[in-house]
């Protein structure tokens, strides 16, 4: 029998003129901020970044895992007229509906919570995590025209960014992640005043699925055997199937990405997969392991001796107890689907002189949801 448990000063006019001449002579940047205005187009780019689809967040997906990514691309050329002065290019978050997350995002970005517990968001552009309040600096001794454009066939970082949805806590909620719960993005030139070049908001919604299957205990009868059936150390009885039922499972939608490329009209939307969902398992006997390389566990005390229980996967490969291994299950997007993980078990003679008696064992199977 076998059982499983499942970041000025003011001077006189003459002094200021001398300072300007010195700065020009030595090639130094001006020490004051100026102002810019949009010449073409005369208003900032208004971008929308869509959320759509479904993702399944496995219980055991590590904190920090990127679950979903949506990307905004644009090739609109921005022409600005700027006074003399110093400027910085800023990439910032204009609004942040939810508090900061207790998780450190990569690229120096600030991560924020969302309307779904355990799910966070961070926004980045090339190597800059937002907010990037000094993402580039410019200095002009005379009024100039600044052009932000598409260079060398690739999108200029001034008008592109990515939104990454991440797991930020052990426990994740389920439901609809709303674009309105995520920060809005603003790029622009900062001098005496801030001149926005891009305003973008995240729209749409994303369905978050996070739950596990139901796994009932299973009892496997390895049968009654005569001592004569075991003919020496290493001899075995016939394999018996150990069917591990996974019932009422969630739909497995994988971890996905979507890119909106506005370099053409209409915009091109491309979807992809960041990672596929998978179920792994680990078997841990409640008794000692007699022969690890053969996947043999000891029997429970008070019965037969010199006999163990050998376990294997469906192909007959002995199990490595306590180690996580792939289930090989082909998961689907059907909600409430049932799956069966088939393992095998049999008796295995471990000593030259076995004794008769009850030959029971037990193990716990841990399912790992990725």
Order of alpha helices (4+ residues) and beta strands (2+ residues): beta-alpha-beta-beta-beta-beta-beta-beta-beta-beta-beta-beta-beta-beta-beta-beta-beta-beta-beta-beta-beta-beta-beta-beta-beta-beta-beta-beta
